[in-house]
């Protein structure tokens, strides 16, 4: 197995070695990785299409924005309760419960259009209401793995190779982000290119993946020596972790929060831009791709670029530092919305132009491994999970209202205003981080 030699003459793992160690040398980590891949695949097949699915069920853009905000709430508040559940019942049973809940969430999404409107007299429950219910369930498995993944990489990789370590693990996880939307596009194509009934087939596959992953992790995962989650101490512990965030993280947290708030305003609506605002389609080698099918292909293009640039960007960070690489990724996050929404005014809104924009969007992932290294790097080696959890709790809490704001601007003003405001906020966050961001000592 090839290794790299550090300045001290010792052997240090290269990106492929770290990847193999993460997946192959630790059986419990392998099981978690496969489960993470399966649930990521199911979630990526479905989540990016859910706004279009909701629109087909009668939801307005504002309601879709509220859906995005509920998703932000879940991302902010689930990890700590997930740790508490893990403490009480143990990691193996917690993983099983979270897997079952996520699979049930996919199933709720599947049956939502079959329920039909329910008249309660004063109010009518439309089918899209069940999408919210499914969301609360479908994200359950993600509540366990965030801090654990960070902590494992933090403990396994030398400080000056953290970005490479995260590039390796992210490459594995992001492969599901590539295969999920492309697989969904294929199923939609086979179903005639329409969101209904095609998306029901997609949800059926997600249910199957979730069920298989849940059974596999329950049978194969050995948590006898697992320490993840045993330090959860309730609200006092959360407050102490937030107050104890390393000083190096504060400029990153401010800039990252602004950038993520901006992205949260528009992320939910990317599918509607392609399918309903630009209405862009394509014919490739004689095969017609409807806007719904093309959207999955565009997400695949975006993720191919992401997979190609993460490892080289992580290596570049060792030469130029983490801050410039993270800042470049933030800049792509910031400018993509305004480029996408104003495309018809400056160029034909054809598939080639839009595909080029999504390829450009894939460059935002170049900064992701360096971003994660910058989060967990300043933490003590045995505190990576807590620092990560506190960081994401604070960031995601501030980001909660972003999708509702974006939906309100889209619905009551215009899509162009919503996406322009998002770009302004994103550029403010990028600029703040580039000016005040602090380098992790190992990369300085």
TITOR-723339 format. One line per 5 residues: number of its first residue (from 1); for each residue x, y, z of N, C-alpha, C. Coordinates in steps of 0.1 Angstrom, whole numbers. Example, Ala and Ser with C-alpha at 12.3 -4.5 7.8 and 13.67 -1.06 7.14 Angstrom:
% TITOR-723339
1	132 -57 78 123 -45 78 132 -33 78; 128 -22 71 137 -11 71 129 0 79 $
END
This chain:
% TITOR-723339
1	8 -12 0 0 0 0 9 12 0; 6 21 -10 15 33 -11 12 43 1; 23 49 6 21 59 16 30 71 12; 27 82 19 35 94 18 43 96 30; 55 102 28 64 104 40 63 119 44 $
6	60 121 57 59 135 62 72 141 65; 72 153 70 84 160 73 92 153 84; 85 146 92 93 139 103 98 126 99; 96 122 86 102 110 81 92 98 83; 81 100 90 72 89 93 63 87 81 $
11	57 76 80 47 73 69 34 79 73; 29 86 63 15 92 64 6 87 53; -6 85 56 -15 80 46 -18 90 35; -17 85 23 -22 93 12 -37 92 11; -43 99 1 -58 99 1 -64 86 -2 $
16	-58 78 -11 -63 64 -13 -61 55 -1; -50 57 6 -48 49 18 -58 52 29; -61 65 31 -71 69 41 -84 63 37; -87 64 24 -100 59 19 -101 44 22; -91 36 18 -91 22 21 -92 19 36 $
21	-85 26 44 -86 24 58 -99 27 64; -106 37 59 -119 41 63 -129 30 59; -127 24 48 -137 15 43 -134 0 45; -121 -3 46 -118 -17 46 -112 -22 59; -104 -14 66 -97 -19 78 -105 -20 90 $
26	-116 -12 91 -124 -12 103 -138 -17 99; -142 -29 103 -154 -35 99 -167 -27 102; -167 -21 114 -178 -13 118 -179 0 110; -168 6 106 -168 17 98 -172 14 84; -168 2 79 -173 -2 66 -188 -4 66 $
31	-194 -9 76 -208 -11 77 -215 3 77; -210 12 85 -215 25 86 -214 32 72; -203 30 65 -200 37 52 -210 32 42; -212 19 42 -222 13 32 -236 18 35; -240 18 48 -253 23 51 -254 38 48 $
36	-244 46 50 -244 60 46 -245 62 31; -239 53 24 -240 53 9 -254 50 5; -260 40 11 -274 36 7 -284 46 10; -283 52 22 -293 62 26 -290 75 18; -278 78 15 -275 90 7 -280 88 -7 $
41	-279 76 -12 -284 73 -26 -299 75 -26; -306 69 -16 -321 71 -15 -325 85 -14; -318 92 -5 -322 106 -3 -319 115 -15; -308 113 -21 -304 121 -33 -313 118 -45; -318 105 -46 -327 102 -57 -340 109 -55 $
46	-344 113 -43 -357 118 -40 -357 133 -37; -348 137 -28 -349 151 -22 -348 162 -33; -340 160 -43 -338 171 -52 -351 173 -61; -359 162 -62 -371 162 -70 -383 165 -62; -382 165 -49 -394 167 -41 -401 180 -43 $
51	-394 191 -45 -402 204 -48 -410 203 -60; -405 196 -71 -413 194 -83 -425 185 -80; -422 175 -72 -433 165 -68 -444 172 -60; -440 181 -51 -449 189 -43 -457 198 -52; -451 205 -62 -458 213 -71 -468 205 -79 $
56	-465 193 -83 -474 185 -90 -486 181 -81; -484 181 -68 -495 177 -58 -502 190 -54; -499 202 -60 -507 214 -57 -500 224 -48; -488 222 -44 -482 231 -35 -477 244 -42; -478 255 -36 -473 268 -41 -458 270 -38 $
61	-451 279 -45 -437 281 -42 -435 285 -27; -444 292 -21 -442 296 -7 -443 284 2; -452 275 -1 -453 262 7 -441 254 5; -435 254 -7 -423 247 -10 -411 253 -2; -412 266 -1 -402 273 7 -403 269 22 $
66	-415 268 27 -417 263 41 -412 249 42; -414 241 32 -408 227 33 -393 228 34; -386 237 27 -372 238 28 -368 242 42; -376 251 48 -373 256 61 -375 245 72; -385 237 70 -387 226 79 -375 216 78 $
71	-370 214 66 -358 206 64 -346 212 71; -345 226 71 -334 232 79 -336 230 94; -348 230 99 -350 228 113 -346 214 117; -349 204 108 -345 190 111 -330 189 111; -323 195 102 -309 195 101 -302 201 114 $
76	-309 211 119 -303 218 131 -306 211 144; -317 205 145 -321 200 159 -319 184 160; -318 177 149 -318 162 150 -305 157 156; -293 162 153 -281 155 157 -280 153 172; -283 164 181 -282 162 195 -292 152 201 $
81	-305 153 197 -314 142 202 -309 128 197; -303 128 185 -298 115 180 -287 110 189; -279 118 194 -269 114 204 -275 109 217; -285 116 221 -292 112 234 -298 98 232; -305 95 221 -311 82 218 -300 72 218 $
86	-289 75 211 -278 65 210 -272 62 224; -272 72 233 -267 70 247 -276 60 254; -289 62 252 -299 54 260 -300 39 255; -300 37 242 -303 24 237 -291 17 230; -280 24 229 -268 19 222 -268 22 207 $
91	-256 22 202 -255 26 188 -262 17 178; -261 3 181 -266 -6 171 -281 -5 170; -288 -4 181 -303 -2 181 -307 12 176; -299 22 179 -302 35 175 -301 36 159; -291 30 154 -289 29 139 -301 22 133 $
96	-306 11 139 -317 4 134 -330 12 134; -332 19 145 -344 28 146 -343 39 136; -332 46 135 -331 57 126 -332 52 111; -327 40 108 -329 34 95 -343 31 92; -350 25 101 -364 22 99 -373 35 97 $
101	-370 45 105 -377 58 104 -375 64 90; -362 64 86 -359 70 73 -366 62 61; -366 49 62 -373 41 52 -388 44 52; -394 45 64 -408 48 66 -411 62 60; -401 72 61 -403 85 55 -404 84 40 $
106	-395 76 33 -396 73 19 -410 68 15; -414 58 24 -427 52 21 -439 62 22; -438 71 32 -449 81 33 -449 90 20; -437 94 15 -437 101 3 -443 94 -9; -441 80 -9 -446 72 -19 -461 72 -20 $
111	-467 71 -8 -482 69 -7 -489 83 -7; -482 94 -6 -489 107 -4 -499 110 -15; -496 108 -28 -506 111 -38 -518 101 -38; -516 90 -32 -527 80 -32 -537 83 -21; -533 92 -11 -543 95 -1 -554 104 -5 $
116	-550 114 -13 -560 124 -18 -563 134 -7; -570 145 -11 -574 155 -1 -583 150 10; -580 154 22 -588 150 34 -596 163 39; -609 163 38 -617 174 42 -620 173 57; -614 182 65 -617 182 80 -627 193 84 $
121	-634 198 74 -644 209 76 -638 222 75; -630 227 86 -624 240 86 -612 241 77; -606 229 74 -594 229 66 -593 216 58; -587 217 47 -585 205 38 -571 202 38; -567 189 41 -554 185 41 -551 180 26 $
126	-542 188 20 -539 184 6 -528 173 6; -526 166 -5 -516 155 -5 -502 159 -1; -499 172 -5 -485 176 -2 -482 178 13; -492 178 21 -490 178 36 -481 166 40; -484 155 34 -477 143 38 -462 143 34 $
131	-458 152 26 -444 154 22 -437 159 35; -443 168 42 -437 173 55 -436 162 65; -446 153 66 -445 142 76 -434 133 72; -433 130 59 -422 121 55 -408 127 57; -407 140 56 -394 147 58 -389 145 72 $
136	-398 146 82 -395 144 96 -389 130 98; -394 121 91 -389 107 92 -376 104 84; -376 109 71 -366 105 62 -352 109 66; -351 120 73 -338 125 77 -333 119 90; -340 109 96 -336 104 109 -322 98 109 $
141	-319 90 99 -306 83 99 -294 93 99; -296 104 92 -285 114 92 -282 120 105; -291 119 115 -289 125 128 -277 118 136; -274 106 131 -264 99 139 -249 101 133; -248 102 120 -235 101 114 -226 113 113 $
146	-231 125 114 -223 137 111 -211 138 120; -213 139 133 -202 141 142 -193 129 142; -198 117 141 -190 105 141 -181 104 129; -185 108 117 -177 108 106 -165 118 107; -168 130 112 -158 140 114 -148 134 124 $
151	-152 129 135 -144 124 146 -134 113 141; -140 104 133 -132 93 129 -120 98 120; -123 107 110 -113 112 102 -103 120 110; -108 128 119 -99 136 128 -89 128 135; -93 116 140 -84 108 148 -75 99 139 $
156	-79 97 126 -71 88 118 -61 94 109; -62 107 107 -54 114 97 -45 125 103; -32 126 99 -24 136 104 -29 150 101; -26 160 110 -32 173 109 -30 180 95; -18 178 89 -15 185 77 -20 177 65 $
161	-28 166 67 -34 158 56 -49 157 59; -55 165 67 -69 164 70 -78 167 57; -74 177 49 -82 179 37 -82 167 28; -70 160 27 -70 149 18 -78 137 24; -78 136 38 -86 126 44 -101 128 41 $
166	-106 140 42 -120 143 40 -123 142 25; -113 145 16 -115 143 2 -118 128 -2; -111 119 5 -113 105 3 -126 100 7; -130 104 19 -143 99 24 -155 106 17; -153 119 13 -163 126 6 -165 120 -8 $
171	-154 116 -14 -155 110 -27 -164 98 -27; -163 89 -17 -171 78 -15 -186 82 -13; -188 91 -4 -202 95 -1 -208 102 -13; -201 111 -20 -206 119 -31 -209 111 -43; -203 99 -44 -207 90 -55 -222 87 -55 $
176	-227 86 -43 -242 84 -41 -249 96 -46; -243 108 -44 -249 120 -49 -249 121 -64; -240 114 -71 -240 113 -85 -250 102 -90; -249 90 -84 -257 79 -89 -272 82 -86; -275 88 -75 -289 90 -71 -297 98 -81 $
181	-294 111 -84 -301 118 -94 -301 112 -108; -290 107 -112 -289 101 -126 -298 88 -126; -298 81 -116 -307 69 -115 -322 74 -115; -325 84 -108 -339 90 -108 -342 95 -122; -333 101 -129 -336 106 -143 -339 94 -152 $
186	-331 83 -150 -334 71 -158 -347 65 -156; -352 64 -143 -365 59 -140 -376 68 -146; -374 81 -144 -383 91 -150 -384 90 -165; -373 87 -172 -373 86 -186 -381 73 -190; -379 62 -183 -386 50 -186 -401 52 -184 $
191	-405 61 -175 -419 63 -172 -425 74 -180; -418 78 -191 -423 88 -200 -419 102 -198; -410 104 -188 -405 118 -186 -414 126 -177; -425 121 -171 -433 129 -163 -431 126 -148; -433 136 -140 -430 135 -125 -440 125 -119 $
196	-452 124 -124 -461 114 -120 -465 106 -133; -463 93 -133 -460 84 -121 -445 81 -119; -436 87 -127 -422 83 -127 -416 84 -113; -419 95 -106 -413 97 -93 -417 86 -83; -429 80 -85 -433 69 -76 -424 57 -77 $
201	-419 54 -89 -409 44 -91 -396 47 -84; -392 60 -84 -380 64 -77 -381 62 -62; -393 66 -57 -395 64 -43 -395 49 -39; -401 41 -48 -401 27 -45 -386 21 -44; -377 26 -52 -363 22 -51 -357 27 -38 $
206	-360 39 -34 -355 45 -22 -359 37 -10; -372 32 -10 -377 24 1 -369 11 2; -366 5 -10 -359 -8 -10 -345 -6 -5; -338 5 -9 -324 7 -5 -324 10 11; -334 17 16 -334 20 30 -337 7 38 $
211	-346 -1 33 -348 -14 40 -336 -23 41; -329 -24 29 -318 -33 29 -306 -28 37; -304 -14 37 -294 -8 46 -297 -10 60; -309 -9 64 -313 -10 78 -310 -24 83; -314 -34 75 -312 -48 79 -297 -51 80 $
216	-290 -46 70 -275 -49 69 -268 -43 81; -271 -31 85 -264 -25 96 -268 -31 109; -280 -36 110 -285 -42 123 -278 -55 125; -276 -63 114 -270 -76 115 -255 -75 116; -248 -66 109 -234 -66 107 -227 -56 116 $
221	-233 -46 121 -226 -36 129 -223 -40 143; -211 -40 147 -207 -43 161 -203 -31 169; -211 -27 178 -209 -15 186 -204 -17 200; -198 -29 202 -193 -33 215 -182 -23 220; -174 -17 211 -164 -8 215 -166 6 211 $
226	-178 9 206 -182 22 201 -183 32 212; -177 44 211 -177 54 221 -185 66 216; -189 66 204 -196 78 198 -209 80 205; -212 92 210 -224 95 217 -224 94 232; -214 88 238 -214 86 252 -211 98 261 $
231	-208 109 254 -204 121 262 -216 132 261; -227 128 256 -238 137 255 -243 141 269; -244 154 272 -247 158 286 -259 168 287; -268 168 276 -280 176 277 -277 190 273; -286 199 277 -285 213 273 -273 220 278 $
236	-269 217 291 -257 223 296 -245 220 288; -244 207 283 -233 203 275 -233 210 261; -245 212 255 -246 220 243 -241 234 245; -245 241 255 -241 254 257 -226 255 259; -221 246 267 -206 245 269 -198 243 256 $
241	-203 234 248 -197 232 235 -197 244 226; -209 251 226 -210 263 218 -200 274 223; -200 276 236 -191 286 241 -176 282 239; -173 269 238 -160 265 237 -155 263 223; -162 267 213 -157 266 200 -144 273 198 $
246	-134 267 192 -121 274 190 -122 287 183; -114 297 187 -115 310 181 -113 310 166; -105 301 161 -102 300 147 -115 298 139; -125 292 145 -137 288 138 -147 300 136; -145 311 144 -155 321 144 -157 328 130 $
251	-146 333 124 -147 339 110 -153 329 100; -149 316 101 -154 306 92 -169 304 95; -173 304 107 -187 302 111 -196 313 105; -191 326 107 -199 337 102 -200 337 86; -189 335 80 -189 335 65 -197 323 60 $
256	-195 311 66 -202 299 62 -217 300 64; -221 306 75 -235 308 78 -242 317 67; -235 328 64 -241 337 54 -242 330 40; -232 322 36 -232 315 24 -243 305 24; -244 297 34 -254 287 35 -268 292 36 $
261	-270 304 42 -283 310 43 -287 314 28; -277 320 21 -280 323 7 -283 311 -1; -276 301 0 -278 288 -7 -292 282 -3; -295 283 10 -308 278 15 -320 285 9; -318 298 5 -329 305 -1 -333 300 -14 $
266	-324 294 -22 -327 290 -36 -325 275 -39; -318 268 -30 -315 254 -33 -327 246 -36; -338 247 -28 -350 240 -30 -356 242 -44; -353 254 -50 -360 258 -62 -353 256 -75; -341 250 -74 -333 247 -86 -341 239 -96 $
271	-348 228 -91 -355 220 -99 -367 227 -106; -373 237 -99 -384 245 -105 -378 254 -116; -366 259 -114 -360 268 -124 -358 260 -137; -354 248 -136 -351 240 -148 -364 236 -154; -374 231 -146 -386 225 -152 -397 235 -155 $
276	-398 246 -147 -409 255 -149 -406 269 -153; -394 274 -149 -389 287 -152 -382 288 -166; -372 280 -167 -365 279 -180 -372 269 -190; -378 259 -184 -385 248 -192 -375 243 -203; -363 240 -198 -353 235 -208 -353 220 -209 $
281	-353 216 -221 -352 201 -224 -341 199 -234; -340 186 -239 -329 183 -248 -333 170 -255; -327 169 -267 -327 156 -275 -313 151 -277; -310 140 -271 -296 135 -272 -296 121 -279; -289 121 -290 -288 108 -298 -302 103 -302 $
286	-311 112 -304 -325 108 -308 -334 105 -296; -329 107 -284 -337 104 -272 -341 118 -266; -354 119 -265 -359 132 -259 -359 132 -244; -353 142 -238 -352 143 -224 -360 155 -219; -371 152 -212 -380 162 -207 -372 170 -197 $
291	-378 182 -193 -371 190 -183 -369 182 -170; -378 174 -166 -377 166 -154 -365 156 -155; -364 149 -166 -353 140 -168 -340 147 -169; -340 158 -176 -328 166 -178 -322 171 -165; -331 174 -156 -326 179 -143 -317 169 -136 $
296	-321 156 -136 -313 146 -130 -299 145 -137; -299 146 -150 -287 146 -158 -278 158 -154; -284 170 -152 -276 182 -148 -270 179 -134; -277 173 -125 -272 170 -112 -260 161 -113; -261 151 -122 -250 142 -125 -238 149 -130 $
301	-240 158 -139 -228 166 -144 -222 174 -133; -230 180 -125 -225 188 -113 -216 179 -104; -221 167 -102 -214 158 -92 -202 152 -98; -202 150 -111 -189 145 -118 -178 155 -116; -181 168 -119 -172 178 -117 -167 178 -102 $
306	-176 177 -93 -173 177 -79 -163 166 -75; -166 154 -80 -157 142 -77 -143 144 -84; -142 151 -95 -130 153 -101 -121 164 -94; -127 173 -88 -119 185 -82 -116 184 -68; -123 175 -60 -122 175 -45 -107 171 -41 $
311	-102 160 -47 -89 155 -43 -78 165 -47; -78 170 -60 -68 180 -64 -68 192 -55; -80 197 -52 -81 209 -44 -76 207 -30; -78 195 -25 -73 192 -11 -58 192 -11; -52 187 -22 -38 187 -23 -32 201 -25 $
316	-40 209 -33 -36 223 -35 -36 231 -22; -45 227 -13 -46 234 0 -33 233 8; -26 222 6 -14 220 13 -3 230 9; -5 236 -3 5 245 -8 1 260 -5; -12 262 -7 -17 276 -6 -24 279 7 $
321	-28 269 14 -36 271 26 -50 267 24; -57 265 35 -72 261 35 -81 273 31; -77 285 36 -86 297 34 -89 300 20; -79 301 11 -82 304 -3 -91 294 -10; -88 281 -7 -96 270 -13 -110 270 -9 $
326	-112 272 5 -126 273 10 -133 285 4; -126 297 4 -132 309 -2 -136 308 -16; -128 300 -24 -132 298 -38 -145 290 -39; -146 280 -31 -159 273 -30 -170 281 -26; -169 290 -16 -179 299 -12 -183 308 -24 $
331	-174 313 -31 -177 322 -42 -185 315 -53; -183 303 -56 -191 295 -65 -206 294 -60; -207 290 -47 -220 290 -40 -227 303 -43; -220 314 -41 -226 328 -41 -231 332 -55; -223 330 -65 -227 335 -78 -236 326 -87 $
336	-236 313 -84 -244 304 -92 -259 308 -93; -265 312 -82 -280 315 -83 -283 326 -94; -275 337 -93 -278 348 -102 -274 344 -117; -264 336 -119 -261 331 -132 -272 322 -138; -277 314 -129 -288 304 -134 -301 312 -138 $
341	-305 321 -129 -318 327 -131 -318 337 -142; -306 343 -145 -306 353 -156 -301 348 -169; -298 335 -170 -294 329 -182 -302 333 -194; -316 332 -194 -324 335 -206 -322 349 -211; -317 358 -203 -316 372 -208 -303 375 -215 $
346	-293 366 -214 -280 368 -220 -276 357 -229; -282 345 -229 -279 334 -237 -291 325 -239; -292 318 -250 -304 308 -251 -304 299 -239; -316 297 -234 -317 287 -222 -318 273 -227; -307 269 -235 -307 255 -240 -299 246 -231 $
351	-299 233 -234 -294 223 -225 -279 225 -223; -272 229 -234 -257 231 -233 -253 242 -223; -260 253 -224 -257 265 -216 -260 261 -201; -272 255 -199 -276 252 -185 -266 241 -179; -263 231 -188 -253 221 -183 -240 227 -179 $
356	-235 237 -187 -223 244 -184 -224 251 -170; -235 257 -167 -237 263 -154 -237 253 -143; -243 241 -145 -243 231 -134 -229 225 -133; -221 224 -144 -208 220 -142 -200 230 -134; -202 243 -137 -196 253 -128 -200 252 -114 $
361	-212 249 -111 -217 247 -98 -210 236 -91; -206 226 -98 -198 215 -92 -185 219 -86; -180 230 -90 -167 235 -85 -168 240 -70; -180 242 -66 -182 246 -52 -177 235 -42; -178 223 -47 -174 211 -38 -158 210 -37 $
366	-151 218 -45 -136 218 -44 -132 222 -30; -139 231 -24 -136 236 -11 -141 228 0; -149 217 -2 -156 210 8 -146 203 18; -137 195 12 -127 188 22 -119 198 30; -115 209 24 -107 219 31 -116 226 42 $
371	-129 228 38 -138 234 48 -140 225 60; -141 212 58 -143 202 69 -130 202 77; -119 202 71 -106 202 78 -105 215 86; -110 226 81 -109 239 89 -118 239 101; -129 231 100 -138 230 111 -133 221 122 $
376	-128 210 119 -124 200 129 -109 201 133; -101 207 124 -87 208 127 -83 215 140; -89 226 143 -85 233 156 -90 225 168; -98 215 167 -104 208 179 -93 198 184; -94 195 197 -86 184 202 -90 171 196 $
381	-81 162 195 -84 149 188 -95 141 193; -98 143 206 -109 135 212 -122 143 213; -122 155 207 -133 164 208 -139 168 194; -134 161 184 -138 164 170 -153 163 168; -160 153 174 -174 151 172 -182 162 178 $
386	-178 166 191 -185 176 198 -184 190 191; -171 193 187 -169 206 180 -177 207 167; -177 196 160 -185 195 147 -200 197 150; -205 190 160 -219 191 163 -223 205 167; -215 211 176 -218 225 180 -218 234 168 $
391	-208 233 160 -206 242 148 -219 241 139; -222 228 136 -234 227 127 -247 230 133; -248 228 146 -260 232 153 -262 247 152; -252 255 155 -253 269 154 -255 274 140; -247 269 131 -249 274 117 -263 270 111 $
396	-267 258 113 -280 253 108 -292 260 114; -290 264 127 -301 271 134 -304 285 128; -293 292 125 -294 305 118 -300 304 104; -296 293 97 -301 291 83 -315 287 82; -322 283 93 -335 278 93 -345 286 84 $
401	-346 299 86 -357 306 78 -353 309 64; -342 305 59 -337 309 45 -347 304 34; -351 291 35 -359 286 24 -373 293 24; -378 296 35 -391 303 36 -390 317 30; -379 324 33 -376 337 27 -375 336 12 $
406	-368 327 7 -366 325 -7 -380 322 -14; -388 313 -7 -401 310 -13 -410 322 -13; -410 330 -2 -418 342 -2 -414 352 -13; -401 354 -15 -397 363 -25 -401 358 -39; -399 345 -41 -403 338 -54 -418 340 -57 $
411	-426 337 -46 -440 336 -48 -447 350 -49; -442 360 -41 -448 373 -39 -441 384 -46; -429 382 -50 -421 393 -58 -418 387 -71; -406 380 -72 -403 373 -85 -391 364 -82; -390 353 -90 -378 345 -89 -365 352 -90 $
416	-364 362 -100 -352 369 -102 -347 376 -89; -357 382 -82 -354 389 -69 -349 380 -59; -355 368 -58 -351 358 -48 -337 354 -50; -334 351 -63 -320 346 -66 -310 357 -65; -313 369 -68 -304 380 -67 -301 383 -53 $
421	-311 383 -44 -308 386 -30 -299 375 -24; -302 363 -28 -293 352 -24 -279 354 -28; -276 358 -40 -263 360 -44 -256 372 -36; -263 382 -33 -257 393 -25 -253 388 -12; -262 381 -5 -259 376 8 -247 366 8 $
426	-247 358 -3 -236 348 -4 -222 355 -6; -222 366 -14 -210 374 -17 -205 381 -4; -215 385 4 -211 391 17 -204 381 26; -209 369 27 -203 359 35 -189 355 29; -188 354 16 -175 350 10 -165 361 13 $
431	-169 374 11 -159 385 14 -155 385 28; -164 383 37 -161 384 51 -151 373 55; -153 361 50 -144 350 53 -130 352 47; -129 357 34 -116 359 28 -108 370 35; -115 380 41 -108 390 48 -104 386 62 $
436	-113 379 70 -111 376 84 -108 362 87; -109 353 77 -106 339 79 -92 336 84; -91 326 93 -79 323 100 -74 309 95; -62 308 92 -56 295 87 -54 285 98; -57 272 96 -54 262 105 -39 260 106 $
441	-33 260 118 -18 260 120 -11 250 111; -16 238 110 -9 228 102 -8 231 87; -16 240 82 -16 244 68 -10 258 66; -7 265 77 -2 279 76 12 279 70 $
END
